[in-house]
């Protein structure tokens, strides 16, 4: 028996981790899938509420499976105290298939995209800033635990670090990669819609989504710094949260100006330099094409954050949840990004 498997079974035996009776779940329904696991919604007969069940994909290598499973648990437990991160309840085993499931909090009120689509017209900037702060606060918790989320939006390439898009097989995503994704999420809060730029325009031409009229200029500065092409020039998660805390809403952006043109030109040159140096291979572009198709229907941001490669978050009135997957990108909520407890 591998050390990881022994650790896991010992934790269950000694009740360090709660074990749920799988027969006490009913109406199990698949809601999301990712590279490392599949998420289901189920009714818990014990708690009389919905929970999320996440099963991790098995590997032929038993030791590798338990290594990843234990890593997932470790990341979840590291941030399980935070109000803005989806809660981990325990483990359950389906005796008929011998499949282990993580039992997690279920975010019931839909994802960020759905929420913005249904409510954007009546959101003022105080609410939008609070949403941005909640997401940022969740990611801050994750980064403080030295966890890299890597996929805040569940496989959506438009939110991915351009460095990774240019070289997905050699680029190691880090905290700065999460910051880039957060920048795109913050822009989405200002626009009410997901990004739709072609990937090649992002990585080759350095283009970014256009600034939205009516957005506070301070807010534009925050997300523009976050999605800079050079990861070394992006702010830390603490910098972003502090900026949101001290944001001024008086100066409003009303259209393209010299500053935006200069920014676009600078980004374009930086991206062209990086593109020339890295040169995207045809194999990489083929991989992008496949991912674009397979993930296009599953948006996953969150008014929340992911930990270690996970995601989930929440707020007072707008609770955003991110899952903590440290190894994968599928969310606990439908489409990986949820807002719950909307009053």
Secondary structure, 3 states (H helix, E strand, C coil): CCHHHHHHHHHHHCCCCCEEEHHHEEEEEEEEECCCEEEEEEEECCCCEEEEEEEECCCCCHHHHHHHHHHHHHHHHHCCCCCCCCCEEEEEEECCCCEEEEEEECCCCCCHHHHHHHHHHHCCHHHHHHHHHHHHHHHHHHHHCCCCCCCCCCCCHHHCCHHHHHCCCCCCCCHHHHHHHHHHHHHHHHHCCCCCCCHHHHHCCCCCCCCCCCCEHHHHHHHHHHCCCCHHHCCCHHHHHHHHHCCCCCCECCCCCHHHHHHHHHHHHHHHHHHHHHCCCHHHHHHHHHHHHHHCCCCCCCCCEECCCCEECCCCCCEEECECCCCCCCCCCHHHCEEECCC
